[in-house]
Amino acid sequence: MKWLKRIPLFITALFVITIGRAQQSTLALEFDNDKIVKETLKKYAKALENANMEGKNDFISIDVMANNLNGGFESLKALPRKIYRTNSFTNTKPSLSNNIFSRENVENNRNYGEWSIIWGRNLIINNKTNKVLPIPYHNTTTVINAKIGTMHSYLDYLDDIIIQGYPLAPPIK
């Protein structure tokens, strides 16, 4: 009878081990298209800083999905993102600084591919007031055939909230 009680424990342990091994991935530092990726991302960033939507879109795949990891509405395909950015550029001009660039080649995982990771500060300049709003950012992209195929963006809006004068208060108990 004791062995019957151990069967569910054994099945659970077997399940956990199987799932754990299925999630293992391999990272490599070898890249097939390192030069192309760096040039594509540099040209994309330059077009972004120049508020050049046509030039920016030259480096984006038509099937790109740009995901805003802040949970906002900016998870858009290429055309809606172009419209959103064009409207944004009428009021502001971005300027990227303090960029740190890293690459990872992920194998054996659902996020398979050669990923480029960029951290930096987006200095958003208001076109009317010339007031500068520094917002830290983190972008993760894949580049396929010299075009951005996937883009995940995270902007740290805490600086934005503080600079605009909104009060930050601890949660009420």
N, C-alpha and C positions, 0 to 999 in steps of 0.2 A: 504494500500500500504506500510505503514511503516513496518508492520510485515513481509512482503516479503523480505525486506532488512535485517531483523534480522535473517532469517533462515540460511544463510551461516555462520554467526557469531556463532549461536547456534551449528550448525553441527561441526564447527571447534573446539569449546570449548569442545564438547562431545568427539571428536576424541583425543584431547590433553589429556584429563583426562583419557580416556581409555588406551592410550599408556603409560602414566605416571605410571598407576597402574600395567601394565603388566611388567614393568621394575623393580619393587620393588623386592629386594632380602633380605634374612635374613642371618645374620652372627651368628654363634654359636661358643662357645669355648669348645665344647664337641667332642671328637674324639674316633672313634671305634678302631683304630689301631695305637695309638700314639707311643707305644714302637717299633713296627715293622717299622714304618716310620722313626723314628730317627735312628735306627740301620742301615736301608737300606741306608739312606743318608750319614751317617758317613762312612760306608764301601765303598760307591761310591766315596766319596771325598778322602778317603785314596788311593783307586786304581788310581784315577786321579793324585794325587800327586806322586805316584810311577810310573807313565806313564805305567800302567799295563792295556792295552786295553782289554785283555781277562777277567781280574778280574772286570774291569769297566762294561763290557757288561753283566756280571752275574746279575747285578742289573738293567738292562734296559729291558723293555718289547720289544718283537720283533716288535710290532706295534707302538712303540713310535714315536712321531713326536717332534723333537727338533726344536724349533723356535728361530731364532736370531732376537731379537727385534730392532737391529740396522739397519735392512733392508738388511743385507748381504746375501750371498749365503748359509749360514749355516743352513737354514731351511731344515733339512734332516731327512730321515728315518734312522733306526738303521744301516744298512750295509754301506750306503754312509758316514754316520757320523763316523763310525769306520775307514774307509779308510782315511778320512780327518784327524781325530785325530792321527792315526798312523803316517802319514806323518808329522804332527805338532810336535809330540814327538821326531822325529829325530833331530830337531833343537832346541827345547826348553823343559824346564821342569817346570810345574806349581807348585806353592806352595801357598796354601790358608791360609789367616790370617785375623784377626779381624772379624771373622764371628759372625753375629747376626742371630738368628733363630726365626721364628714366625710361628704360624699355624692359619689357618682360615677354618671354615667349612661353605661353601656357600650353601644355600638352595634357591629354587624357582628362579633360574636364569640359563641362558645358560651356565655359568661357574660352574655348580653344582659340588660339591665334596669337599673333604678334601685337602686343598692346604697347601703346605709348602713353606715358603718364606725365602730366605737366602740372606743376604747382606754381603759383605766382600771385601777383596782385594786379587786379584790373582797376586802373585809375579812371573812373567814369567822370568825364568832364561835362558839365551842363553847358550847352551851347549858348544859352542866354546870359547866365550869371558867371560863367567860367569857374564856378565852384567845383572843386575836385572831391570826389567821393571814392576813397580806396576800399575795394572789396576783395578779400582773399578768395582765390578760386582753385579748383582742382578739376582737371579734365583728364579723362581716360578715353583713348580713341584706338580704333584699328584703321589701318590704311591698306586698301586693296586696289591694285592697278593705279596707283598714284592718286587715289581719291579716298576721302574719309568715308568709311563704311559704317562705323558705329561711333557714337559720341555720348559719353556720360559726363555731365557737368554738375559740379557742386559749388555754389557761391555761399560764402559765409556772410550772411546779412546782418550779423550782430553789429559790425562797424557802421553799417548803413543806418540802423535803428538809433545807435548812440549819437552819430553825427547830426541826424535830423532832430535830436532833442527829445525823443520819446523816453519816458521814464521806464526804468527796469525795476521791477519790484519782485521780491520773493513770493512764492506761492502762499496763499492764505490757508492757514490750518483749519 
